[in-house]
Amino acid sequence: MEKLGRDPQLFRYVQGEVAEPLLQRMRYAMTELDPATNPYLHWIFKGQHRDSALPFALRAENFEAIRAHLDRLEWRCCSLEEFLESSPDTFDAFNLSDIFEYMSVEGYERLLRLLVGAAKPTARLVYWNLLVPRSRPESLASLLKPLKELSEALFARDKAFIYRALVVEEVLYRPH
């Protein structure tokens, strides 16, 4: 993974095997999911996207909807923590990719608290675990509810197959 651009520092919170879980997920993607429709597999094996397996944003049927909403995008050159601490806005949803992989448990909990503080009640947080298991800590049980069944159902068909888990959590209320 380092040869493909991952800095060794990104692995400082990883404990245990790296290769075997990735191999298991690759096997799952190749046998349980349809590889012909998986844009990630096409990119890995062919180095390009094919019409039969385009990512959502590159599909022709989504072009006009994306173009029509470009004015809603804002670019911020700061950390997520800085943005959340200064933004007066509240949000309905957060797609956090796998950012929690690269921070300590304390940093993860701090960022979760900031996210909840910037969220509307019933907002959802979605994030993936690659090599570091993260899910709502008990200290945030009164603020966040894990949506375990939804997480598992979405994960079972997730074409971004390299991850070990998909986590969906719902904000119960916003502390003041």
Secondary structure, DSSP 4 states (H G I P E B T S, - for coil): -TTTT--GGGGTT--S-SHHHHHHHHHHHHHTS-GGG-HHHHHHHHSS--GGG--GGG-GGGHHHHHHTGGG-----S-HHHHHHH----EEEEE-TTGGGGS-HHHHHHHHHHHHHTEEEEEEEEEEESSS-----GGGTTTEEE-HHHHHHHHHT-S-TT-SEEEEEEE-----
